[in-house]
């Protein structure tokens, strides 16, 4: 419980939480970008 309290109430905890959220957001963005590029490549190869 102290760990959760430190994560929310201290400056280093909030910065850690911000980094974790940022990294998860970047992971989601990169996943979506790669899937979109794969779909584009598949569609362009079918038209040739």
WOCOR-V291083 format. One record per helix or strand of 3 or more residues. SS is the DSSP state (H for helix, E for strand). FROM is the first residue (numbers start at 1). LEN is the number of residues. If there is no record, write none. Layout:
<<SS	FROM	LEN> <SS	FROM	LEN>>
This chain:
<<H	2	8> <H	11	37>>
